Amino acid sequence: MTAADRHVLLTPAEMAQADQLTERSGTPSLTLMEAAGRAATAQILRRFGKREVLVLCGPGNNGGDGFVVARQLREAGWPVRVALVGARDRLKGDAAVNAGRWGETGPAELRTTGLIVDALLGAGLDRDVTGDMAKLIDAANGAGVPIVAIDVPSGVDGASGAIRGMAIKADLTVPFFRKKPGHVLMPGRDLCGELVVADIGIPASVLPPIGARVWENGPHLWSIPVPGAAAHKYSRGYCVVVSGAALQTGAARLTATSALRAGAGAVTLIGAEEALLVHAAHVTAVMLKPFATLAEFRDLVGGKVNAVVIGPAAGVSDATRDHVLAVLELAPAAVLDADALSVFKDMPEVLFGAIKARPDRPVVMTPHEGEFERLFGTVDGSKLERTRSAAARSGATVILKGSDTVIAAADGRAAINTNAPASLGTAGSGDVLAGIAGGFLAQGTAGFEAACAAVWIHAEAANQFGRPGLISEDLPDLIPAALAGL
């Protein structure tokens, strides 16, 4: 089993397939349910002192897990009550067996309980939570006691992280075998509390036939280039960053500095002479080269450069559009950010056609939600589904930014990032991310891997700051510490 296998994310349908494959290999489903309950019980016993527990059970297998937890806590000497939502005679299969092993159920009396176990609904919701179930979830959230959710907090869609009408806000969530996208996508991630993935006897050998291609982002997916002893500045990667106008130079400067800090051996800012005069007062290690015409621009991005970053404060203009198309025609790798995306709002297929004309060349797009909608329009589905759709349509690796940034490659691979602090929501932060991605591309990292690494390192740099007051200018100097921690 690879490190990436340990961090793969399974949709509810894929998790059901994992269960089925395990059963076919000789492990009865009733044994899996017993193991799931035992895993949740172990976490409760580890974290909480003996107290009265109310287990809320729903009508499906999630409720069956709850009956197992109730029985095992009772065997451990805890006072336990079970409330079943729905008719007892509607329980089927393993859930019915474990309800019989437990015994009688009662009302959902919340006033005297010291702990709630949420076993109401599983991850594969197909409708919104309404009526009595919604009222019970609302009451549980307001009870003022810890809540332990089995698999996912009830009401959270395990595939998308969406709240389906009403959802439990858990202090601890215990999924089995692997996390689901809903555990790491917002707002579901906020409702899970602490996540502890439990082993219930499903073997890793079920993963290849499932063929899941979504992971939680981290160093298990990529590696950082390490220069050899004979490396020089150009062999370590040469990155060019396109500057905005004289009064919009800060964004490109953040990008260029970040590309250097990410390991590129040489970085050059190119732009109009009046813009470079502003840059000259601020940069030292970053080189400056002017251009005045499209022909001169083409010479600069078509030379010995390894990667080009264009877009930060570039301006939404015909000139920017021409420059992007020249980069896509000539450069070995490209990062398209901000204005480099928005300028194609009315002609997205022109951009996508230029990307797809050279499918062997990595292109990374870094939109936030507004830029994404301008370029791709309204795309249905979860954030994961929308990003994968955009990557397939454009031919690029797409980074859809946010607190739950999603990275998707055109071939269907995707990763969801989870290490970003809220402090990254500051002006200029995206310009730093574009520079890190450009720096990794310049060093020869493949597109999807460069994008995933850039997103994680960007977030880890912010974590290194570790206190209030982070601004984007702080981030480039924190990149080395993030890299050193790998």
C-alpha positions as CSV (number, residue, x, y, z in Angstrom):
1,M,0.0,0.0,0.0
2,T,1.4,3.4,-1.0
3,A,1.2,6.6,1.1
4,A,-1.3,8.0,-1.4
5,D,-3.5,4.9,-0.9
6,R,-3.8,5.9,2.8
7,H,-5.1,9.3,1.9
8,V,-7.5,8.4,-0.9
9,L,-11.0,9.7,-0.6
10,L,-14.0,7.4,-1.3
11,T,-17.4,8.6,-2.2
12,P,-20.3,6.8,-0.5
13,A,-20.8,4.7,-3.6
14,E,-17.1,3.8,-3.7
15,M,-17.3,3.0,0.0
16,A,-20.2,0.7,-0.6
17,Q,-18.1,-1.0,-3.2
18,A,-15.3,-1.5,-0.7
19,D,-17.8,-3.1,1.7
20,Q,-19.1,-5.4,-1.1
21,L,-15.6,-6.5,-2.1
22,T,-14.7,-7.2,1.5
23,E,-17.8,-9.3,1.9
24,R,-17.0,-11.3,-1.3
25,S,-13.6,-12.0,0.1
26,G,-15.1,-13.8,3.0
27,T,-15.9,-11.2,5.7
28,P,-19.6,-11.1,6.6
29,S,-21.3,-7.7,6.6
30,L,-22.5,-8.4,10.1
31,T,-18.8,-8.7,11.1
32,L,-18.0,-5.4,9.5
33,M,-20.9,-3.7,11.4
34,E,-19.7,-5.1,14.7
35,A,-16.2,-3.9,13.9
36,A,-17.5,-0.4,13.0
37,G,-19.4,-0.2,16.3
38,R,-16.4,-1.4,18.2
39,A,-14.2,1.3,16.6
40,A,-16.6,4.1,17.5
41,T,-17.0,2.7,21.0
42,A,-13.2,2.6,21.5
43,Q,-12.9,6.3,20.6
44,I,-15.7,7.2,23.1
45,L,-14.1,5.2,25.9
46,R,-10.7,6.8,25.1
47,R,-12.0,10.4,25.2
48,F,-14.8,10.5,27.7
49,G,-15.4,9.5,31.4
50,K,-18.4,7.3,32.2
51,R,-21.6,9.2,31.7
52,E,-25.2,8.7,30.5
53,V,-25.3,8.3,26.8
54,L,-28.1,8.7,24.3
55,V,-27.6,6.9,21.0
56,L,-29.8,8.3,18.2
57,C,-30.4,5.5,15.6
58,G,-31.9,5.9,12.2
59,P,-33.5,3.3,10.0
60,G,-30.5,2.1,8.0
61,N,-27.1,0.6,8.5
62,N,-25.8,3.8,10.2
63,G,-28.5,3.1,12.8
64,G,-27.3,-0.5,13.0
65,D,-23.8,0.8,13.9
66,G,-25.4,2.8,16.6
67,F,-27.1,-0.2,18.1
68,V,-23.7,-1.9,18.3
69,V,-22.2,1.1,20.1
70,A,-25.0,1.2,22.5
71,R,-24.6,-2.5,23.4
72,Q,-20.8,-2.3,23.7
73,L,-21.0,0.8,26.0
74,R,-23.6,-1.0,28.1
75,E,-21.3,-4.0,28.4
76,A,-18.6,-1.6,29.5
77,G,-20.9,-0.5,32.4
78,W,-22.1,2.8,31.0
79,P,-25.8,3.9,31.4
80,V,-27.1,3.9,27.8
81,R,-30.5,4.8,26.2
82,V,-31.4,4.3,22.5
83,A,-33.9,6.3,20.6
84,L,-34.9,4.9,17.2
85,V,-36.3,7.2,14.5
86,G,-38.8,5.3,12.5
87,A,-40.7,2.1,13.1
88,R,-38.8,-0.9,14.5
89,D,-40.4,-3.3,12.1
90,R,-38.9,-1.3,9.1
91,L,-35.3,-2.2,10.1
92,K,-33.7,-4.7,7.8
93,G,-30.7,-7.0,7.6
94,D,-27.8,-6.3,9.9
95,A,-29.5,-3.3,11.4
96,A,-32.4,-5.4,12.5
97,V,-30.1,-8.1,13.9
98,N,-28.3,-5.5,16.1
99,A,-31.5,-3.9,17.2
100,G,-32.6,-7.3,18.4
101,R,-29.3,-7.8,20.2
102,W,-29.8,-4.4,22.0
103,G,-33.4,-4.7,23.1
104,E,-36.0,-2.0,23.8
105,T,-35.7,1.6,22.6
106,G,-37.3,4.7,24.1
107,P,-37.9,8.4,23.4
108,A,-35.1,10.8,22.5
109,E,-34.9,12.4,26.0
110,L,-32.0,14.9,25.8
111,R,-32.2,16.7,29.1
112,T,-30.4,14.2,31.2
113,T,-27.8,12.9,28.8
114,G,-24.1,13.6,29.0
115,L,-23.1,12.4,25.5
116,I,-25.0,11.9,22.2
117,V,-24.0,9.3,19.7
118,D,-25.3,10.3,16.2
119,A,-26.2,7.2,14.2
120,L,-29.2,8.7,12.4
121,L,-28.2,8.9,8.8
122,G,-25.3,7.6,6.6
123,A,-23.2,9.4,4.1
124,G,-25.2,8.7,1.0
125,L,-28.2,11.0,1.5
126,D,-30.5,11.2,-1.4
127,R,-32.9,13.9,0.0
128,D,-32.9,16.8,2.4
129,V,-33.5,16.2,6.1
130,T,-36.9,17.6,7.1
131,G,-39.7,17.0,9.6
132,D,-39.2,15.2,12.9
133,M,-35.6,14.2,11.9
134,A,-34.6,17.8,11.3
135,K,-36.2,18.8,14.7
136,L,-34.3,16.0,16.5
137,I,-31.0,17.1,14.9
138,D,-31.6,20.7,15.9
139,A,-32.4,19.7,19.4
140,A,-29.3,17.5,19.6
141,N,-27.2,20.4,18.5
142,G,-28.7,22.6,21.2
143,A,-28.3,20.1,24.0
144,G,-25.0,21.4,25.1
145,V,-23.3,18.0,25.3
146,P,-20.6,16.4,23.2
147,I,-21.8,14.6,20.0
148,V,-19.9,11.7,18.4
149,A,-21.0,11.1,14.8
150,I,-20.6,7.6,13.3
151,D,-19.3,7.8,9.7
152,V,-20.5,11.4,9.0
153,P,-22.5,13.9,10.9
154,S,-26.2,13.2,10.0
155,G,-27.4,15.6,7.3
156,V,-23.9,16.0,5.7
157,D,-23.7,14.7,2.2
158,G,-20.7,12.4,2.1
159,A,-19.9,13.0,-1.5
160,S,-20.1,16.8,-1.5
161,G,-19.9,18.1,2.1
162,A,-23.2,19.9,1.5
163,I,-25.7,20.3,4.3
164,R,-28.9,18.5,3.3
165,G,-31.5,20.7,5.1
166,M,-30.2,20.2,8.7
167,A,-27.1,18.6,10.0
168,I,-25.5,17.5,13.2
169,K,-22.5,19.5,14.5
170,A,-20.2,16.9,15.9
171,D,-17.3,17.1,18.3
172,L,-15.9,13.8,17.0
173,T,-16.6,11.9,13.8
174,V,-15.5,8.3,13.2
175,P,-15.4,7.3,9.6
176,F,-14.4,3.8,8.5
177,F,-11.5,2.7,6.3
178,R,-11.1,6.0,4.4
179,K,-12.4,9.5,4.6
180,K,-15.0,10.7,2.1
181,P,-15.0,14.0,0.2
182,G,-17.7,15.3,2.5
183,H,-15.3,15.0,5.4
184,V,-12.9,17.5,3.8
185,L,-15.1,19.8,1.7
186,M,-16.8,22.7,3.3
187,P,-19.2,23.1,5.0
188,G,-19.2,19.4,6.0
189,R,-15.6,19.6,7.2
190,D,-16.6,22.3,9.8
191,L,-19.3,20.0,11.2
192,C,-17.1,16.9,11.7
193,G,-15.1,18.2,14.7
194,E,-12.1,15.9,15.2
195,L,-11.8,13.2,12.5
196,V,-10.5,9.7,13.5
197,V,-10.5,7.2,10.6
198,A,-11.0,3.7,12.0
199,D,-9.8,0.4,10.6
200,I,-12.6,-2.2,10.6
201,G,-11.0,-4.9,8.6
202,I,-11.4,-3.7,5.0
203,P,-8.2,-4.6,3.2
204,A,-6.3,-2.1,1.0
205,S,-6.6,-4.6,-1.8
206,V,-10.1,-3.3,-2.5
207,L,-8.7,0.0,-3.7
208,P,-7.4,-0.9,-7.2
209,P,-10.7,-2.3,-8.5
210,I,-12.5,0.7,-7.1
211,G,-10.1,3.0,-9.0
212,A,-10.7,6.1,-6.9
213,R,-8.7,9.1,-8.1
214,V,-9.3,11.8,-5.4
215,W,-7.0,12.3,-2.5
216,E,-6.6,14.6,0.5
217,N,-3.7,16.8,-0.5
218,G,-0.3,16.4,1.1
219,P,3.3,15.3,0.6
220,H,2.2,11.8,-0.1
221,L,1.1,13.0,-3.6
222,W,4.2,14.9,-4.7
223,S,7.8,15.6,-4.0
224,I,9.8,18.8,-4.0
225,P,12.7,19.0,-6.5
226,V,16.2,18.7,-4.9
227,P,19.0,20.3,-6.9
228,G,22.1,18.2,-7.6
229,A,25.6,19.2,-6.5
230,A,26.4,20.6,-10.0
231,A,23.2,22.7,-10.3
232,H,23.3,26.3,-11.4
233,K,20.7,29.0,-11.5
234,Y,19.3,28.1,-14.9
235,S,19.4,24.3,-14.4
236,R,17.4,24.8,-11.2
237,G,14.6,26.4,-13.3
238,Y,14.1,29.8,-14.9
239,C,10.7,31.4,-14.3
240,V,9.4,34.6,-15.9
241,V,6.6,36.6,-14.3
242,V,4.6,39.2,-16.3
243,S,4.2,42.5,-14.6
244,G,1.2,44.7,-14.5
245,A,1.3,48.5,-15.1
246,A,3.3,50.9,-13.1
247,L,0.6,51.4,-10.4
248,Q,-0.2,47.7,-10.3
249,T,3.2,46.1,-9.7
250,G,2.8,44.7,-6.2
251,A,1.0,41.5,-7.2
252,A,3.7,40.4,-9.8
253,R,6.4,41.2,-7.3
254,L,4.8,38.9,-4.7
255,T,4.6,36.3,-7.4
256,A,8.2,36.6,-8.5
257,T,9.6,36.5,-5.0
258,S,7.5,33.5,-4.2
259,A,8.8,31.6,-7.3
260,L,12.4,32.2,-6.0
261,R,11.6,31.1,-2.5
262,A,10.0,27.9,-4.0
263,G,13.3,27.0,-5.4
264,A,13.5,28.4,-8.9
265,G,17.1,29.3,-9.7
266,A,16.3,32.5,-11.6
267,V,13.3,34.7,-11.9
268,T,12.7,37.6,-14.1
269,L,10.0,40.2,-14.1
270,I,9.1,41.5,-17.5
271,G,6.9,44.5,-18.3
272,A,6.8,48.1,-19.5
273,E,9.9,50.1,-18.6
274,E,7.9,52.4,-16.3
275,A,6.6,49.4,-14.3
276,L,10.1,47.9,-14.1
277,L,11.4,51.2,-12.6
278,V,8.9,50.7,-9.8
279,H,10.1,47.1,-9.3
280,A,13.7,48.2,-9.3
281,A,13.2,50.1,-6.1
282,H,11.9,46.9,-4.4
283,V,13.7,43.8,-5.7
284,T,17.3,42.6,-5.6
285,A,17.5,38.9,-6.6
286,V,14.7,39.2,-9.1
287,M,15.9,40.3,-12.6
288,L,14.1,42.9,-14.8
289,K,13.6,42.9,-18.5
290,P,11.5,45.4,-20.4
291,F,9.3,44.9,-23.5
292,A,7.4,47.4,-25.6
293,T,5.9,45.3,-28.3
294,L,4.3,41.9,-28.7
295,A,7.2,40.8,-30.7
296,E,9.6,41.7,-27.9
297,F,7.3,39.9,-25.4
298,R,7.3,36.8,-27.6
299,D,11.1,36.8,-27.6
300,L,11.2,36.9,-23.8
301,V,8.7,34.1,-23.1
302,G,10.0,31.9,-26.0
303,G,13.6,31.9,-25.0
304,K,15.4,29.7,-22.5
305,V,12.6,30.1,-19.9
306,N,11.1,27.1,-18.1
307,A,7.8,28.5,-16.9
308,V,5.8,31.7,-17.2
309,V,3.3,33.2,-14.8
310,I,0.9,35.7,-16.1
311,G,-2.2,37.3,-14.7
312,P,-1.5,39.0,-11.3
313,A,-2.7,42.6,-11.8
314,A,-1.9,42.2,-15.5
315,G,-5.1,44.1,-16.5
316,V,-8.1,42.9,-18.4
317,S,-7.1,44.1,-21.8
318,D,-6.5,43.0,-25.4
319,A,-2.8,43.2,-24.7
320,T,-3.2,40.7,-21.8
321,R,-5.2,38.4,-24.0
322,D,-2.4,38.5,-26.7
323,H,0.2,37.9,-24.1
324,V,-1.6,34.8,-22.7
325,L,-1.9,33.3,-26.1
326,A,1.8,34.0,-26.8
327,V,2.7,32.3,-23.5
328,L,0.6,29.3,-24.4
329,E,2.1,29.1,-27.8
330,L,5.8,29.4,-26.7
331,A,6.4,28.7,-23.1
332,P,7.3,25.2,-21.8
333,A,4.9,25.6,-18.8
334,A,2.5,28.3,-17.6
335,V,0.5,29.5,-14.7
336,L,-2.6,31.5,-15.6
337,D,-4.0,33.6,-12.7
338,A,-6.5,36.4,-12.2
339,D,-6.7,38.7,-15.2
340,A,-5.2,36.1,-17.5
341,L,-8.4,34.2,-16.9
342,S,-10.9,37.0,-16.7
343,V,-9.8,38.4,-20.0
344,F,-11.2,35.3,-21.7
345,K,-14.7,35.7,-20.2
346,D,-16.4,36.2,-23.6
347,M,-14.2,33.7,-25.5
348,P,-13.3,30.8,-23.1
349,E,-13.0,28.3,-25.9
350,V,-10.2,30.4,-27.5
351,L,-8.2,29.9,-24.3
352,F,-9.1,26.2,-24.0
353,G,-8.1,25.6,-27.6
354,A,-4.7,27.2,-27.0
355,I,-4.1,25.1,-24.0
356,K,-5.2,21.9,-25.7
357,A,-3.0,22.6,-28.8
358,R,0.0,21.5,-26.7
359,P,-1.4,18.8,-24.4
360,D,2.1,17.7,-23.3
361,R,2.8,21.2,-21.8
362,P,1.6,21.8,-18.2
363,V,-0.8,24.7,-17.7
364,V,-2.1,25.5,-14.2
365,M,-5.1,27.9,-13.6
366,T,-5.6,29.4,-10.2
367,P,-9.1,31.0,-10.1
368,H,-11.1,32.0,-7.1
369,E,-14.9,31.4,-7.3
370,G,-15.6,34.7,-9.1
371,E,-13.0,34.1,-11.7
372,F,-14.1,30.5,-12.1
373,E,-17.6,31.6,-12.8
374,R,-16.5,34.3,-15.3
375,L,-14.5,31.7,-17.3
376,F,-16.6,28.5,-17.0
377,G,-20.0,29.9,-16.3
378,T,-22.4,28.1,-13.9
379,V,-21.2,24.5,-13.4
380,D,-23.5,22.1,-11.5
381,G,-22.3,19.8,-8.8
382,S,-20.1,20.0,-5.7
383,K,-16.9,22.0,-5.6
384,L,-15.0,18.8,-6.4
385,E,-17.2,17.9,-9.4
386,R,-17.1,21.5,-10.7
387,T,-13.3,21.6,-10.6
388,R,-12.9,18.3,-12.3
389,S,-15.4,19.4,-15.0
390,A,-13.4,22.6,-15.6
391,A,-10.1,20.8,-15.8
392,A,-11.5,18.3,-18.4
393,R,-13.1,21.1,-20.4
394,S,-10.0,23.4,-20.4
395,G,-7.2,20.8,-20.6
396,A,-5.4,22.6,-17.7
397,T,-4.9,21.7,-14.1
398,V,-7.4,23.8,-12.2
399,I,-6.9,25.1,-8.7
400,L,-10.3,26.3,-7.4
401,K,-9.2,28.3,-4.4
402,G,-10.9,28.6,-1.0
403,S,-10.7,27.2,2.5
404,D,-11.2,23.8,0.9
405,T,-9.1,24.4,-2.3
406,V,-9.7,21.7,-4.9
407,I,-7.0,20.8,-7.4
408,A,-8.0,18.8,-10.5
409,A,-6.1,17.6,-13.5
410,A,-7.6,17.2,-17.0
411,D,-7.2,13.4,-16.7
412,G,-9.6,13.2,-13.7
413,R,-7.2,13.1,-10.8
414,A,-8.1,15.5,-8.0
415,A,-7.0,16.5,-4.5
416,I,-8.7,18.5,-1.7
417,N,-6.6,20.6,0.5
418,T,-7.2,20.7,4.3
419,N,-4.2,22.5,5.9
420,A,-5.1,26.1,5.1
421,P,-5.7,28.6,7.9
422,A,-8.3,31.3,7.7
423,S,-5.5,33.9,7.7
424,L,-4.8,33.1,4.0
425,G,-7.9,35.1,3.2
426,T,-5.9,38.3,2.7
427,A,-5.2,40.4,-0.4
428,G,-2.3,39.2,-2.4
429,S,-2.3,35.7,-1.1
430,G,-3.3,34.3,-4.5
431,D,-0.4,36.0,-6.1
432,V,2.0,34.1,-3.8
433,L,0.3,30.8,-4.7
434,A,0.7,31.5,-8.4
435,G,4.4,32.2,-7.8
436,I,5.0,29.0,-5.8
437,A,3.3,27.0,-8.6
438,G,5.4,28.8,-11.2
439,G,8.6,28.0,-9.2
440,F,7.8,24.3,-9.1
441,L,6.9,24.1,-12.8
442,A,10.1,25.9,-13.6
443,Q,12.0,23.1,-11.8
444,G,10.3,20.5,-13.9
445,T,7.5,19.3,-11.6
446,A,4.5,17.9,-13.5
447,G,1.4,20.1,-13.6
448,F,-0.9,18.3,-11.2
449,E,1.9,17.6,-8.7
450,A,3.2,21.2,-8.9
451,A,-0.3,22.6,-8.3
452,C,-0.9,20.3,-5.3
453,A,2.5,21.0,-3.8
454,A,2.0,24.8,-4.3
455,V,-1.4,24.8,-2.6
456,W,-0.1,22.8,0.4
457,I,3.2,24.7,0.8
458,H,1.3,28.0,0.5
459,A,-1.0,27.0,3.4
460,E,1.8,25.6,5.4
461,A,3.7,28.9,5.0
462,A,0.7,30.7,6.6
463,N,0.7,28.1,9.4
464,Q,4.3,29.0,10.1
465,F,3.3,32.5,10.9
466,G,1.3,31.2,13.8
467,R,-0.3,34.4,15.0
468,P,-2.8,37.1,14.0
469,G,-1.8,39.8,11.5
470,L,-0.6,37.8,8.5
471,I,-0.3,39.8,5.3
472,S,0.7,38.5,1.9
473,E,4.1,40.2,2.1
474,D,4.9,37.8,5.0
475,L,4.3,34.7,3.0
476,P,7.3,34.5,0.6
477,D,9.8,34.5,3.5
478,L,7.8,31.7,5.3
479,I,8.1,29.4,2.3
480,P,11.6,28.1,3.2
481,A,10.3,27.0,6.7
482,A,7.4,25.2,5.1
483,L,9.7,23.4,2.7
484,A,12.2,22.5,5.5
485,G,9.4,20.9,7.4
486,L,8.8,18.2,4.7
